[in-house]
Amino acid sequence: FLAEILDGPAEISSRCPTTGIRISLTVTPQGVSDIEPAETVMSFVMPTAEARCTDLRGSFCNHVNFYASPAAGDAWLADHPNGRIITPQEAFRLAGIRNRAAFGEVIGKPDT
């Protein structure tokens, strides 16, 4: 969500917590590119409204990780049955929806 808010690119580098494989990608206000490995996915949870207000890091941020492949995310998913494994492109679309709802005026896009 930050690339769109800051109106600039973000270079992301991480390690898959399951395999240790290095993951890298670029996020711009227009989308996601240069994903290595190409089958990279992310874990995603939707915290409750209360948790978003009282412990966003613990209820959301700590559960969003990159995995080198869908299979690498399976162990996390087994421990988080209310979670989802999504692609970086899907995460970008979700971030855009959130950005327009929360920061529409700041990023110059009307709420839709």
Secondary structure by P-SEA (a helix, b strand, c coil): cccccccbbbbbbbcccccccccccccccccccccccccbbbbbbbbcaaaaaccccccccccbbbbcccccaaaaaaacccbbbbcaaaaaaaaaaaaaaccccccccccc
